[in-house]
């Protein structure tokens, strides 16, 4: 596993979503093929939470949907990442907590985490 992906996972799991996306974006830019879309899905997952944290519900929902579209192709596991668990947690979080114009305190809620192995 690329060290930048490992750092992304650590940052994502620590709810440092903006920083996580920044780390993985560099790897995404130098990647080709199916792996590029895998990284794009992970980046969009992180950015959905960035938008949500900024009360941009429309942007968060749009990125939630596109991230799921990308990541569903890689379930259940890809590149050492348990994609199915991430998708289940991501989809459950959005279904339970995201409502238009209803602020979400990400620090107070259990956000999905990325499991490796």
Secondary structure, DSSP 4 states (H G I P E B T S, - for coil): --HHHHHHHHHHHTT-HHHHHHHHHHHHHT--THHHHHHHHHHHHHHHHHHHHTT-HHHHHHHHHHHHHHHGGG-SEETTEEHHHHHHHHHHHHHHH-BTTB---GGGS------B-
